[in-house]
Amino acid sequence: MTESKTHKGAKTKAAGKGGKTEVPLSKGRRLDAITANGDRATEIERSGAPGQLEKAARRLKSSEATKKVLKVPQSDMDAAATAMRAVGVSGTVENISGTKSRKVRAPKK
């Protein structure tokens, strides 16, 4: 399935100047975007399906970036925060445009 314009634009904006998109991870997975200095990893998930949100959170967890951002439509922000907690990754959930954000802290083990 081809990538939507919204997804591609959000991915490019998240990478920033000099950053990379479609960064390879282990097991054949790919991270949507990482900044040039590698400190901020971004994953965009537009479907809102709980399983897909958890997959995106797992991709963020396996990235080595210190800041992890999951971008979703505003209506899916609660579900995305829940998915990040379920996977055990701390980071930020933002809406696609970046006007709203929410910090998520993974539960202690």
Secondary structure as a PSIPRED ss2 file (coil, helix, strand):
# PSIPRED VFORMAT (PSIPRED V4.0)

   1 M C   1.000  0.000  0.000
   2 T C   1.000  0.000  0.000
   3 E C   1.000  0.000  0.000
   4 S C   1.000  0.000  0.000
   5 K H   0.000  1.000  0.000
   6 T H   0.000  1.000  0.000
   7 H H   0.000  1.000  0.000
   8 K H   0.000  1.000  0.000
   9 G H   0.000  1.000  0.000
  10 A H   0.000  1.000  0.000
  11 K H   0.000  1.000  0.000
  12 T H   0.000  1.000  0.000
  13 K H   0.000  1.000  0.000
  14 A H   0.000  1.000  0.000
  15 A H   0.000  1.000  0.000
  16 G C   1.000  0.000  0.000
  17 K C   1.000  0.000  0.000
  18 G C   1.000  0.000  0.000
  19 G C   1.000  0.000  0.000
  20 K E   0.000  0.000  1.000
  21 T E   0.000  0.000  1.000
  22 E E   0.000  0.000  1.000
  23 V E   0.000  0.000  1.000
  24 P E   0.000  0.000  1.000
  25 L C   1.000  0.000  0.000
  26 S H   0.000  1.000  0.000
  27 K H   0.000  1.000  0.000
  28 G H   0.000  1.000  0.000
  29 R C   1.000  0.000  0.000
  30 R E   0.000  0.000  1.000
  31 L E   0.000  0.000  1.000
  32 D E   0.000  0.000  1.000
  33 A E   0.000  0.000  1.000
  34 I E   0.000  0.000  1.000
  35 T C   1.000  0.000  0.000
  36 A C   1.000  0.000  0.000
  37 N C   1.000  0.000  0.000
  38 G C   1.000  0.000  0.000
  39 D C   1.000  0.000  0.000
  40 R E   0.000  0.000  1.000
  41 A E   0.000  0.000  1.000
  42 T E   0.000  0.000  1.000
  43 E E   0.000  0.000  1.000
  44 I E   0.000  0.000  1.000
  45 E C   1.000  0.000  0.000
  46 R C   1.000  0.000  0.000
  47 S C   1.000  0.000  0.000
  48 G C   1.000  0.000  0.000
  49 A C   1.000  0.000  0.000
  50 P H   0.000  1.000  0.000
  51 G H   0.000  1.000  0.000
  52 Q H   0.000  1.000  0.000
  53 L H   0.000  1.000  0.000
  54 E H   0.000  1.000  0.000
  55 K H   0.000  1.000  0.000
  56 A H   0.000  1.000  0.000
  57 A H   0.000  1.000  0.000
  58 R H   0.000  1.000  0.000
  59 R H   0.000  1.000  0.000
  60 L H   0.000  1.000  0.000
  61 K H   0.000  1.000  0.000
  62 S H   0.000  1.000  0.000
  63 S C   1.000  0.000  0.000
  64 E C   1.000  0.000  0.000
  65 A C   1.000  0.000  0.000
  66 T C   1.000  0.000  0.000
  67 K E   0.000  0.000  1.000
  68 K E   0.000  0.000  1.000
  69 V E   0.000  0.000  1.000
  70 L E   0.000  0.000  1.000
  71 K E   0.000  0.000  1.000
  72 V E   0.000  0.000  1.000
  73 P C   1.000  0.000  0.000
  74 Q H   0.000  1.000  0.000
  75 S H   0.000  1.000  0.000
  76 D H   0.000  1.000  0.000
  77 M H   0.000  1.000  0.000
  78 D H   0.000  1.000  0.000
  79 A H   0.000  1.000  0.000
  80 A H   0.000  1.000  0.000
  81 A H   0.000  1.000  0.000
  82 T H   0.000  1.000  0.000
  83 A H   0.000  1.000  0.000
  84 M H   0.000  1.000  0.000
  85 R H   0.000  1.000  0.000
  86 A H   0.000  1.000  0.000
  87 V H   0.000  1.000  0.000
  88 G C   1.000  0.000  0.000
  89 V C   1.000  0.000  0.000
  90 S C   1.000  0.000  0.000
  91 G E   0.000  0.000  1.000
  92 T E   0.000  0.000  1.000
  93 V E   0.000  0.000  1.000
  94 E E   0.000  0.000  1.000
  95 N E   0.000  0.000  1.000
  96 I C   1.000  0.000  0.000
  97 S C   1.000  0.000  0.000
  98 G C   1.000  0.000  0.000
  99 T C   1.000  0.000  0.000
 100 K C   1.000  0.000  0.000
 101 S E   0.000  0.000  1.000
 102 R E   0.000  0.000  1.000
 103 K E   0.000  0.000  1.000
 104 V E   0.000  0.000  1.000
 105 R C   1.000  0.000  0.000
 106 A C   1.000  0.000  0.000
 107 P C   1.000  0.000  0.000
 108 K C   1.000  0.000  0.000
 109 K C   1.000  0.000  0.000
